[in-house]
Structures are given as structure tokens and as C-alpha cells.
């Protein structure tokens, strides 16, 4: 979210704060760690920070949560087991992603794309290695790892 967008939210909040009580607006902000950093560190957002009544940080998943997470997302879009995933792929995805959901999603999206292009019915470690290599070559994986280190 850009600073201009955050400024617009603050302006809207200011207008509503000065309006009658019947026009009170509560806003739920969800964002990635970078948004939290912007909100906390930018000196011009003090009034907006003062209006935050609750905050929560979602930690990375544990290794045992990755398989159920991936399978749940797949079932939500009609997956019935094809393509199947080799069991070890889940542990390798965890290692590559650090358990961060948006990284897991990106890796799995690329795996599924590769599987569709190659008409595969099984996602295996060789495919994952190919995807991780491609993500490294195009800079995506290193960007993900840099973001992970910045969050630590």
C-alpha cells in the first residue's frame, strides 16, 4: 500500500471522526509485514496509529501445517487428488518457503502450472527442484528470502 493510499485512509478517518456518531466508521486493515512497518515507522501517520485499537501478527506455519494448508486451498477450487503430491514435496515446500503462506502459494502455483503444461498427474521433488530453480533464476525466490530476513 502506498503512502498516498494510507494518507487517503487517514483523511477519510478524520472526516468521519468529526461527523455525527451515527456516521462512525470502523476499518479493518489487513496487510503484509511491510504495511505494518509503514504504519509504525512513518512519522506522518501518528493520528492513524492512535486510532488502531487492535493488531495481530500471523506467524509462519509450522512444517506440519503446510500439507493441510495446501490441500485445503486445493479442495476449495475443486481438487480431488489429481495431481497428487509426493509426500516429501510438502516438507521441501516448507523448507523453501519458511512456512510463509504467500510464498507457499507462489511455489505451489508454479508447481501446478508446470504440472498442467507437462500434463502431469503427480507433483514430485524433481518438479519442485525445477520450480525452485526457475524462481531463483528470475529473482523471485531471492526476493522472497530477502523479505523473510527483513521480517525476522
C-alpha positions as a LaTeX table, in Angstrom:
\begin{tabular}{lrrr}
\hline
Residue & $x$ (\AA) & $y$ (\AA) & $z$ (\AA) \\
\hline
Unk1 & 0.00 & 0.00 & 0.00 \\
Unk2 & 1.44 & 3.34 & $-0.96$ \\
Unk3 & 1.87 & 6.27 & 1.39 \\
Unk4 & $-0.73$ & 8.19 & $-0.67$ \\
Unk5 & $-3.29$ & 5.43 & $-0.07$ \\
Unk6 & $-2.60$ & 5.40 & 3.64 \\
Unk7 & $-2.91$ & 9.22 & 3.66 \\
Unk8 & $-6.29$ & 8.93 & 1.94 \\
Unk9 & $-7.45$ & 6.45 & 4.58 \\
Unk10 & $-6.34$ & 8.81 & 7.32 \\
Unk11 & $-8.15$ & 11.73 & 5.68 \\
Unk12 & $-11.33$ & 9.66 & 5.41 \\
Unk13 & $-10.96$ & 8.69 & 9.04 \\
Unk14 & $-10.54$ & 12.35 & 10.02 \\
Unk15 & $-13.70$ & 13.37 & 8.18 \\
Unk16 & $-15.70$ & 10.60 & 9.77 \\
Unk17 & $-14.32$ & 11.35 & 13.25 \\
Unk18 & $-15.76$ & 14.88 & 13.02 \\
Unk19 & $-19.14$ & 13.61 & 11.77 \\
Unk20 & $-22.13$ & 12.71 & 13.95 \\
Unk21 & $-21.85$ & 9.47 & 15.93 \\
Unk22 & $-24.24$ & 7.78 & 13.53 \\
Unk23 & $-21.56$ & 8.05 & 10.85 \\
Unk24 & $-18.78$ & 6.30 & 12.78 \\
Unk25 & $-16.69$ & 4.05 & 10.61 \\
Unk26 & $-14.57$ & 1.17 & 11.79 \\
Unk27 & $-11.94$ & $-0.08$ & 9.39 \\
Unk28 & $-10.23$ & $-3.43$ & 9.45 \\
Unk29 & $-6.77$ & $-3.28$ & 7.90 \\
Unk30 & $-5.09$ & $-6.49$ & 6.79 \\
Unk31 & $-1.66$ & $-6.43$ & 5.29 \\
Unk32 & 1.71 & $-7.95$ & 4.91 \\
Unk33 & 4.53 & $-7.09$ & 7.31 \\
Unk34 & 5.63 & $-4.24$ & 5.07 \\
Unk35 & 2.31 & $-2.47$ & 5.70 \\
Unk36 & 2.78 & $-2.78$ & 9.45 \\
Unk37 & 6.26 & $-1.31$ & 9.10 \\
Unk38 & 4.93 & 1.61 & 7.04 \\
Unk39 & 2.23 & 2.29 & 9.61 \\
Unk40 & 4.66 & 2.08 & 12.55 \\
Unk41 & 7.60 & 3.95 & 11.11 \\
Unk42 & 6.16 & 6.80 & 9.06 \\
Unk43 & 6.05 & 9.97 & 11.18 \\
Unk44 & 3.07 & 11.38 & 9.29 \\
Unk45 & 0.81 & 8.50 & 10.32 \\
Unk46 & 0.70 & 9.20 & 14.05 \\
Unk47 & $-3.02$ & 10.02 & 14.08 \\
Unk48 & $-3.85$ & 6.86 & 12.19 \\
Unk49 & $-1.67$ & 4.78 & 14.55 \\
Unk50 & $-3.53$ & 6.27 & 17.50 \\
Unk51 & $-6.81$ & 5.00 & 16.08 \\
Unk52 & $-5.64$ & 1.40 & 15.81 \\
Unk53 & $-7.45$ & $-0.45$ & 18.59 \\
Unk54 & $-6.07$ & $-3.94$ & 17.92 \\
Unk55 & $-3.22$ & $-5.51$ & 15.99 \\
Unk56 & $-2.20$ & $-9.08$ & 15.31 \\
Unk57 & 0.74 & $-10.66$ & 13.54 \\
Unk58 & 0.28 & $-14.01$ & 11.83 \\
Unk59 & 3.43 & $-16.09$ & 12.21 \\
Unk60 & 4.78 & $-18.51$ & 9.62 \\
Unk61 & 3.32 & $-22.01$ & 9.63 \\
Unk62 & 4.90 & $-24.99$ & 11.27 \\
Unk63 & 6.10 & $-27.74$ & 8.96 \\
Unk64 & 3.14 & $-29.94$ & 9.96 \\
Unk65 & 0.68 & $-27.26$ & 8.82 \\
Unk66 & 1.89 & $-26.96$ & 5.23 \\
Unk67 & 0.29 & $-30.10$ & 3.78 \\
Unk68 & $-3.17$ & $-29.44$ & 5.29 \\
Unk69 & $-2.92$ & $-25.80$ & 4.17 \\
Unk70 & $-2.08$ & $-26.71$ & 0.56 \\
Unk71 & $-4.70$ & $-29.46$ & 0.43 \\
Unk72 & $-7.37$ & $-27.15$ & 1.86 \\
Unk73 & $-6.64$ & $-24.48$ & $-0.75$ \\
Unk74 & $-6.71$ & $-27.10$ & $-3.49$ \\
Unk75 & $-10.03$ & $-28.56$ & $-2.27$ \\
Unk76 & $-11.55$ & $-25.05$ & $-2.23$ \\
Unk77 & $-11.11$ & $-24.96$ & $-6.02$ \\
Unk78 & $-12.42$ & $-28.46$ & $-6.65$ \\
Unk79 & $-9.24$ & $-30.55$ & $-6.36$ \\
Unk80 & $-9.97$ & $-34.24$ & $-5.91$ \\
Unk81 & $-6.44$ & $-35.59$ & $-5.69$ \\
Unk82 & $-5.24$ & $-35.03$ & $-9.25$ \\
Unk83 & $-2.49$ & $-34.06$ & $-9.43$ \\
Unk84 & $-1.28$ & $-35.95$ & $-6.40$ \\
Unk85 & 1.64 & $-34.67$ & $-4.38$ \\
Unk86 & 4.57 & $-36.84$ & $-3.32$ \\
Unk87 & 4.71 & $-36.70$ & 0.45 \\
Unk88 & 8.25 & $-35.29$ & 0.62 \\
Unk89 & 7.24 & $-32.30$ & $-1.54$ \\
Unk90 & 5.38 & $-30.74$ & 1.41 \\
Unk91 & 8.49 & $-30.77$ & 3.61 \\
Unk92 & 10.56 & $-29.32$ & 0.76 \\
Unk93 & 8.00 & $-26.58$ & 0.16 \\
Unk94 & 8.16 & $-25.74$ & 3.85 \\
Unk95 & 11.95 & $-25.50$ & 3.70 \\
Unk96 & 11.89 & $-23.30$ & 0.59 \\
Unk97 & 9.11 & $-21.02$ & 1.86 \\
Unk98 & 9.95 & $-20.78$ & 5.54 \\
Unk99 & 6.27 & $-21.57$ & 6.17 \\
Unk100 & 5.09 & $-18.17$ & 4.92 \\
Unk101 & 1.68 & $-18.61$ & 3.23 \\
Unk102 & 2.19 & $-16.22$ & 0.32 \\
Unk103 & 5.49 & $-17.93$ & $-0.52$ \\
Unk104 & 3.88 & $-21.35$ & $-0.28$ \\
Unk105 & 1.13 & $-20.13$ & $-2.61$ \\
Unk106 & 3.63 & $-18.81$ & $-5.12$ \\
Unk107 & 5.63 & $-22.04$ & $-5.18$ \\
Unk108 & 2.53 & $-24.22$ & $-5.44$ \\
Unk109 & 1.06 & $-22.02$ & $-8.19$ \\
Unk110 & 4.22 & $-22.51$ & $-10.24$ \\
Unk111 & 4.22 & $-26.25$ & $-9.49$ \\
Unk112 & 0.64 & $-26.56$ & $-10.70$ \\
Unk113 & 1.42 & $-24.55$ & $-13.82$ \\
Unk114 & 4.36 & $-26.81$ & $-14.60$ \\
Unk115 & 2.20 & $-29.86$ & $-13.93$ \\
Unk116 & $-0.52$ & $-28.59$ & $-16.26$ \\
Unk117 & 1.92 & $-27.74$ & $-19.05$ \\
Unk118 & 3.61 & $-31.14$ & $-18.75$ \\
Unk119 & 0.26 & $-32.93$ & $-18.27$ \\
Unk120 & 1.44 & $-34.47$ & $-15.02$ \\
Unk121 & $-0.79$ & $-36.33$ & $-12.58$ \\
Unk122 & 1.81 & $-36.30$ & $-9.82$ \\
Unk123 & 3.83 & $-33.42$ & $-8.33$ \\
Unk124 & 7.26 & $-34.71$ & $-7.29$ \\
Unk125 & 10.57 & $-33.49$ & $-5.96$ \\
Unk126 & 12.09 & $-33.17$ & $-9.43$ \\
Unk127 & 9.33 & $-30.77$ & $-10.44$ \\
Unk128 & 9.77 & $-28.81$ & $-7.21$ \\
Unk129 & 13.51 & $-28.53$ & $-7.83$ \\
Unk130 & 12.80 & $-27.22$ & $-11.34$ \\
Unk131 & 10.31 & $-24.64$ & $-10.00$ \\
Unk132 & 12.68 & $-23.51$ & $-7.24$ \\
Unk133 & 15.46 & $-23.21$ & $-9.79$ \\
Unk134 & 13.24 & $-21.09$ & $-12.06$ \\
Unk135 & 12.16 & $-18.91$ & $-9.13$ \\
Unk136 & 15.82 & $-18.43$ & $-8.23$ \\
Unk137 & 16.80 & $-17.61$ & $-11.83$ \\
Unk138 & 14.09 & $-14.99$ & $-12.26$ \\
Unk139 & 14.94 & $-13.48$ & $-8.88$ \\
Unk140 & 11.62 & $-14.29$ & $-7.25$ \\
Unk141 & 12.99 & $-16.76$ & $-4.72$ \\
Unk142 & 15.79 & $-14.44$ & $-3.63$ \\
Unk143 & 13.24 & $-11.63$ & $-3.21$ \\
Unk144 & 11.14 & $-13.93$ & $-1.04$ \\
Unk145 & 14.14 & $-14.85$ & 1.09 \\
Unk146 & 15.16 & $-11.20$ & 1.45 \\
Unk147 & 11.65 & $-10.33$ & 2.61 \\
Unk148 & 11.81 & $-13.22$ & 5.09 \\
Unk149 & 15.10 & $-11.96$ & 6.54 \\
Unk150 & 13.73 & $-8.43$ & 6.81 \\
Unk151 & 10.75 & $-9.75$ & 8.80 \\
Unk152 & 12.98 & $-11.60$ & 11.28 \\
\hline
\end{tabular}
